[in-house]
């Protein structure tokens, strides 16, 4: 079975009015278009093209897919956040249920009992924060800023550098930053901007300084601005990716990408947001070790077929680059899949004679009810599937 599917854009405040319409040629809604979901997650069920009342979930018999594929367009930063591992998600969900916290409550942390590893592949230049800096890099940055800082900030930077170097992790420093609030926090952010300015536009830290200034302008008095100082500042070029396992602290800052994740809605937030922040619970799930390699390098499996490695079974992600001379025939899937066309036109067919043409911005569901399927055409397609049925 091959079904063309569709969905409407979710209008989160951080979304972009132009990225999705401009890239995919889709009609603008007049609202920020943040995410388009292709899957069976009940937060935004995809529907079958030609049958708008029929959801994909209903069409495949009511069994949800273990993954969710999205288009994501960020005009402004998303929250600094992390996601739990399976045991943490199961325990947290049961604990909040037992306490009688409604699923819709503002203070609810766990919306389900599943983990939420993620991967994002950039379609445009994409800016993100992903994992804590290597220890030496963090100490070098903090020492350089301390040398040009006013006393209030210099004292804090010295404490942070010493703590990171002694503990070889970020847990104590995270606690120090999380305890800051009020006027002192605002003043520290202002002094941090001033310190970056004193380092000058030719400093090796100038790009990080511009990022901090942007976050401060959008979220004055938010401790997430200081947390961002200690995180890997990553710029992805088109087709580059980052993988976000359980416990990884991260935030998307801007750009357009394709995102795949386990089908969960569990988010523990730490800053840059008006939404619920639970610092103790975030501390419980965070990995405080430095992240040496935030990027996930694609592997070319065959001419034009790339895999984005991720150390989870919930999803597998591939990119197919097709031309008249590149046809991918008789491919086998471990489970059902969703294909999203991001450029040109891509034709899908399976071994039982079904076909479907996808143009830019269109998606289809492929059931594992045929021995194989094929891709042809001239364009780019992302294929998400799972190692589990």
Rosetta blueprint (number, residue, H / E / L):
1 X L
2 X E
3 X E
4 X E
5 X E
6 X E
7 X L
8 X L
9 X L
10 X E
11 X L
12 X L
13 X L
14 X L
15 X E
16 X E
17 X L
18 X L
19 X H
20 X H
21 X H
22 X H
23 X H
24 X H
25 X L
26 X L
27 X L
28 X L
29 X L
30 X L
31 X L
32 X L
33 X E
34 X L
35 X E
36 X E
37 X E
38 X E
39 X L
40 X L
41 X L
42 X L
43 X L
44 X L
45 X L
46 X L
47 X E
48 X E
49 X L
50 X L
51 X E
52 X E
53 X E
54 X E
55 X E
56 X H
57 X H
58 X H
59 X H
60 X L
61 X L
62 X L
63 X L
64 X L
65 X L
66 X L
67 X E
68 X E
69 X E
70 X E
71 X E
72 X E
73 X E
74 X E
75 X L
76 X L
77 X L
78 X L
79 X L
80 X E
81 X E
82 X E
83 X L
84 X L
85 X L
86 X H
87 X H
88 X H
89 X H
90 X H
91 X H
92 X H
93 X H
94 X H
95 X H
96 X H
97 X H
98 X H
99 X L
100 X L
101 X L
102 X L
103 X L
104 X L
105 X L
106 X L
107 X L
108 X L
109 X L
110 X L
111 X L
112 X L
113 X L
114 X L
115 X L
116 X L
117 X L
118 X E
119 X E
120 X E
121 X E
122 X E
123 X L
124 X L
125 X L
126 X E
127 X E
128 X E
129 X E
130 X E
131 X E
132 X E
133 X L
134 X L
135 X H
136 X H
137 X H
138 X H
139 X H
140 X H
141 X H
142 X H
143 X H
144 X H
145 X H
146 X H
147 X L
148 X L
149 X L
150 X L
151 X H
152 X H
153 X H
154 X H
155 X H
156 X H
157 X H
158 X H
159 X H
160 X H
161 X H
162 X H
163 X H
164 X H
165 X H
166 X H
167 X H
168 X L
169 X L
170 X L
171 X H
172 X H
173 X H
174 X H
175 X H
176 X H
177 X H
178 X H
179 X L
180 X L
181 X L
182 X H
183 X H
184 X H
185 X H
186 X H
187 X H
188 X H
189 X H
190 X H
191 X H
192 X H
193 X H
194 X H
195 X H
196 X H
197 X H
198 X H
199 X H
200 X L
201 X L
202 X L
203 X L
204 X L
205 X L
206 X H
207 X H
208 X H
209 X H
210 X H
211 X H
212 X H
213 X H
214 X H
215 X H
216 X H
217 X H
218 X H
219 X L
220 X L
221 X L
222 X L
223 X L
224 X H
225 X H
226 X H
227 X H
228 X H
229 X H
230 X L
231 X E
232 X E
233 X E
234 X E
235 X E
236 X E
237 X L
238 X L
239 X L
240 X L
241 X E
242 X E
243 X E
244 X E
245 X L
246 X L
247 X L
248 X L
249 X L
250 X E
251 X E
252 X E
253 X E
254 X E
255 X E
256 X E
257 X E
258 X E
259 X E
260 X E
261 X E
262 X E
263 X L
264 X L
265 X L
266 X L
267 X L
268 X E
269 X E
270 X E
271 X E
272 X L
273 X L
274 X L
275 X L
276 X L
277 X L
278 X L
279 X H
280 X H
281 X H
282 X H
283 X H
284 X H
285 X H
286 X L
287 X L
288 X L
289 X L
290 X E
291 X L
292 X L
293 X L
294 X L
295 X E
296 X E
297 X L
298 X L
299 X E
300 X E
301 X E
302 X E
303 X L
304 X L
305 X E
306 X E
307 X E
308 X E
309 X L
310 X L
311 X L
312 X L
313 X L
314 X L
315 X L
316 X E
317 X E
318 X E
319 X E
320 X E
321 X E
322 X E
323 X E
324 X L
325 X L
326 X E
327 X L
328 X E
329 X E
330 X E
331 X E
332 X L
333 X L
334 X L
335 X L
336 X L
337 X E
338 X E
339 X E
340 X E
341 X E
342 X E
343 X E
344 X E
345 X E
346 X E
347 X E
348 X E
349 X E
350 X E
351 X L
352 X L
353 X L
354 X L
355 X E
356 X E
357 X E
358 X E
359 X E
360 X L
361 X L
362 X L
363 X E
364 X E
365 X E
366 X E
367 X L
368 X L
369 X L
370 X L
371 X L
372 X L
373 X E
374 X E
375 X E
376 X E
377 X E
378 X E
379 X E
380 X E
381 X E
382 X E
383 X E
384 X E
385 X E
386 X L
387 X L
388 X L
389 X L
